[in-house]
Each structure stands twice: as C-alpha cells, then as structure tokens.
Amino acid sequence: MTIPYPPQSEFSAYLPRREREPSRLKAVLVILGVFVLAGVGSGLVWPHLVPQVQMVMTDFGPFPLSEAEAGQLMAMDGTYAALASILGLLLGTTLFMIFQRRGPAVVVAMAIGAGIAAALALTVGSYFAGGELVLAWQPRAEVGTELAAPLGLHAYGVMLIWPIAALAPIVPLVWLTWRERWGAESVVHTSQDSDEPAPRPVQ
C-alpha cells in the first residue's frame, strides 16, 4: 500500500508556520531594500514637483527676485514633506502587516530604513535637480545675473517625517491585531466551556 504524497505546490501547507515564514534577517534586508528604493525614487520625483525659483546675484550672494520667489523656496520643504508622509505611511503599513511576526527587529529595521530613505531622497534630489547632475552650486556670476536656485531643504527637521510616518501605523495595527487575537481566543474558550458536561449532583 502506497501513501499518496502531496504535490510540490501543496507541500508548503504541511510545513510548520516558522519554516514557511521568512526569516528575521531576510525580513530586515527586505525592509531596508524597500526603503532604499523608496528614497531614491522620491529623490528623482521631488525636483519635478517643485517650481523653479529664480534668484539674482548681489554683493552679498544670491537672493530671490521677489517675495513670491522667496515663498516658493518653502515649496521645496513642503513637497519633500508630502512625499515623505505618503511613502512613509504606505510602506510602514504594508511592511509591518507582512513582517509583524518577526518581532521588534521589524520596527528597528523600519526606523533605520526610513532614516536612510530620508537621506537618499535629499541627496538624490539635490544632485539630479532638473534632470541634470548638479555636483556643486557655487555661482561666480556678476552682480545682477539671474540664477536658478538649487534644490534643497531649508529646515532639515523635515527629514524626520520619514521615520515618523513609517512608524505611525504600528501602534494602531498592533492594537487591532491584539483585539482580533483576544476575541478569537475568548470565543474558543467559551465554546470549550459550553461543551463540558454539567457536574452531577452529590448523592
């Protein structure tokens, strides 16, 4: 008598849960890799969403042509913050839902990855502003010459939005997951208690 062997495609269903899930090191590497790609992609998109600011060279250095141009300088920080918020929340929610069983290492990896993404977004965006490679912005132009402002941040605290947005979904997701598990366990215990026979009266 031969025992039927499960097909290769169904063999994973017979493995223990720990063997089917990705290892902790693999989860950390995947998280870091995703945030690195997100930081590079954000840096390439950022320059195309920011209006070009015209400046004029003075005796004290380059200054915006007008107050409207000076206000557009803050659009660089605002656009960076918007991209960091959207990508951080999206990646933080998705990655934590996938690797939440890997323990605290996932949270640490997300914090480190978000910090790397913040630095890469700023670096790549500054170097590839306007679709061109910008290695330095030190114009030696004459007074009165109009120049385009370099892409950059004027408040570096905006970079903290990356890790804050990535870690923000963890608390509500943990709470929801805990509620689901607690509710399932309470239902199991209740059903088990109801199946127990009633105690016999003492004669």
C-alpha positions as CSV (number, residue, x, y, z in Angstrom):
1,M,0.0,0.0,0.0
2,T,1.4,3.3,-1.0
3,I,0.8,6.6,0.8
4,P,-0.1,9.5,-1.5
5,Y,2.5,12.2,-1.4
6,P,1.2,15.8,-1.5
7,P,2.1,17.8,-4.7
8,Q,5.0,20.1,-4.6
9,S,2.7,23.2,-4.8
10,E,0.8,22.0,-1.7
11,F,3.8,20.8,0.3
12,S,4.3,24.2,2.0
13,A,0.9,23.8,3.6
14,Y,2.3,20.9,5.6
15,L,5.3,22.8,6.9
16,P,5.4,24.4,10.3
17,R,4.5,28.1,10.3
18,R,8.0,29.1,11.3
19,E,9.5,27.4,8.3
20,R,7.0,28.9,5.9
21,E,7.5,32.5,7.1
22,P,10.6,34.5,6.0
23,S,13.5,34.5,8.5
24,R,14.1,37.6,10.6
25,L,17.3,38.5,8.7
26,K,15.5,38.2,5.4
27,A,12.7,40.4,6.7
28,V,15.2,43.1,7.8
29,L,17.0,43.0,4.5
30,V,13.8,43.3,2.5
31,I,12.6,46.2,4.6
32,L,15.9,48.1,4.2
33,G,15.9,47.4,0.5
34,V,12.4,48.7,0.0
35,F,13.1,51.9,1.9
36,V,16.3,52.5,-0.1
37,L,14.4,52.2,-3.4
38,A,11.7,54.5,-2.0
39,G,14.3,57.1,-1.0
40,V,16.0,57.0,-4.4
41,G,12.6,57.2,-6.2
42,S,11.4,60.0,-4.1
43,G,14.6,62.0,-4.8
44,L,14.1,61.6,-8.5
45,V,10.4,62.7,-8.4
46,W,10.9,65.6,-5.9
47,P,12.7,68.0,-8.4
48,H,9.8,67.7,-10.9
49,L,7.2,68.7,-8.4
50,V,9.0,71.8,-7.2
51,P,8.7,75.1,-9.1
52,Q,12.0,76.6,-10.3
53,V,12.9,79.6,-8.2
54,Q,14.8,82.5,-9.9
55,M,17.4,84.3,-7.9
56,V,19.7,87.3,-8.6
57,M,23.3,87.7,-7.6
58,T,24.0,90.6,-5.3
59,D,27.1,91.8,-3.4
60,F,26.0,89.6,-0.5
61,G,25.3,86.5,-2.6
62,P,22.2,85.2,-4.4
63,F,18.8,86.4,-3.3
64,P,15.2,85.7,-4.6
65,L,14.0,88.1,-7.2
66,S,10.8,88.9,-5.3
67,E,8.7,87.9,-2.3
68,A,6.8,85.4,-4.4
69,E,10.0,83.7,-5.4
70,A,11.1,83.6,-1.8
71,G,7.8,81.9,-0.8
72,Q,8.4,79.3,-3.5
73,L,11.6,78.3,-1.7
74,M,9.5,76.8,1.1
75,A,7.7,74.7,-1.5
76,M,10.8,72.6,-1.6
77,D,10.4,71.6,2.0
78,G,6.6,71.2,1.6
79,T,6.9,68.9,-1.4
80,Y,9.6,66.8,0.4
81,A,7.4,66.5,3.4
82,A,4.4,65.5,1.4
83,L,6.3,62.7,-0.4
84,A,7.8,61.5,2.9
85,S,4.4,61.4,4.5
86,I,2.7,59.4,1.7
87,L,5.5,57.0,1.1
88,G,6.3,56.5,4.8
89,L,2.7,55.7,5.8
90,L,2.2,53.4,2.8
91,L,5.4,51.5,3.3
92,G,5.2,51.4,7.1
93,T,1.7,49.9,7.0
94,T,2.4,47.4,4.2
95,L,5.7,46.2,5.6
96,F,4.5,45.9,9.1
97,M,1.5,43.9,8.1
98,I,3.7,41.5,6.1
99,F,6.5,41.0,8.7
100,Q,4.8,41.7,12.0
101,R,5.5,38.2,13.3
102,R,9.3,38.8,13.0
103,G,9.3,40.8,16.3
104,P,10.9,44.0,17.4
105,A,13.6,43.7,14.7
106,V,11.0,44.8,12.1
107,V,10.4,48.0,14.0
108,V,14.1,48.8,14.3
109,A,14.6,48.0,10.6
110,M,11.8,50.3,9.6
111,A,13.2,53.1,11.6
112,I,16.7,52.7,10.2
113,G,15.3,52.2,6.7
114,A,13.2,55.4,6.9
115,G,16.2,57.4,8.0
116,I,18.2,56.1,5.1
117,A,15.3,56.9,2.8
118,A,15.2,60.5,4.1
119,A,18.9,61.0,3.4
120,L,18.8,59.4,0.0
121,A,15.8,61.5,-1.0
122,L,17.6,64.7,-0.1
123,T,20.9,63.6,-1.7
124,V,19.4,62.3,-5.0
125,G,17.0,65.2,-5.3
126,S,19.8,67.7,-4.8
127,Y,22.2,66.1,-7.3
128,F,19.7,65.4,-10.0
129,A,17.6,68.5,-9.9
130,G,16.1,69.5,-13.2
131,G,17.2,66.2,-14.8
132,E,20.8,67.2,-14.7
133,L,23.7,66.2,-12.4
134,V,24.5,69.1,-10.0
135,L,27.7,68.4,-8.2
136,A,28.0,71.9,-6.7
137,W,26.2,75.2,-6.7
138,Q,28.7,78.0,-6.2
139,P,28.0,80.5,-8.9
140,R,30.7,83.1,-9.6
141,A,28.4,85.3,-11.5
142,E,28.5,89.1,-11.8
143,V,26.1,91.2,-9.7
144,G,22.7,91.4,-11.3
145,T,22.9,88.0,-13.0
146,E,19.8,85.8,-12.7
147,L,20.3,82.3,-11.5
148,A,18.1,79.3,-10.7
149,A,18.0,78.3,-7.0
150,P,19.4,74.9,-6.1
151,L,17.1,72.2,-4.8
152,G,17.4,71.6,-1.1
153,L,15.9,71.8,2.3
154,H,15.8,74.9,4.4
155,A,14.6,73.1,7.6
156,Y,16.4,69.8,7.9
157,G,13.9,68.7,10.6
158,V,11.6,67.8,7.8
159,M,13.6,64.7,7.3
160,L,12.2,63.3,10.5
161,I,8.8,62.9,8.7
162,W,10.1,59.8,7.0
163,P,10.6,57.7,10.2
164,I,7.6,59.3,12.0
165,A,5.3,58.4,9.1
166,A,6.7,54.9,8.7
167,L,6.3,54.1,12.4
168,A,3.0,55.8,13.0
169,P,0.8,52.9,11.8
170,I,2.5,50.4,14.1
171,V,0.5,51.2,17.3
172,P,-3.0,51.1,15.8
173,L,-2.1,47.9,13.8
174,V,-0.7,46.2,16.9
175,W,-3.9,47.2,18.8
176,L,-6.2,45.9,16.1
177,T,-4.2,42.6,15.8
178,W,-4.3,42.2,19.6
179,R,-8.1,42.7,19.6
180,E,-8.6,40.1,16.9
181,R,-6.5,37.5,18.6
182,W,-8.1,38.2,22.0
183,G,-11.6,38.0,20.5
184,A,-10.7,34.7,18.8
185,E,-9.3,33.2,22.0
186,S,-12.3,34.2,24.1
187,V,-14.6,32.6,21.5
188,V,-12.6,29.4,21.7
189,H,-12.6,29.3,25.5
190,T,-16.4,30.0,25.6
191,S,-17.2,27.2,23.2
192,Q,-14.9,24.7,25.1
193,D,-16.6,25.6,28.3
194,S,-20.1,25.1,26.9
195,D,-19.2,21.6,25.7
196,E,-18.2,20.4,29.1
197,P,-20.8,18.2,30.8
198,A,-22.7,19.6,33.7
199,P,-21.5,18.4,37.1
200,R,-23.5,15.6,38.6
201,P,-25.4,16.3,41.9
202,V,-23.8,14.9,45.0
203,Q,-25.9,11.9,46.3
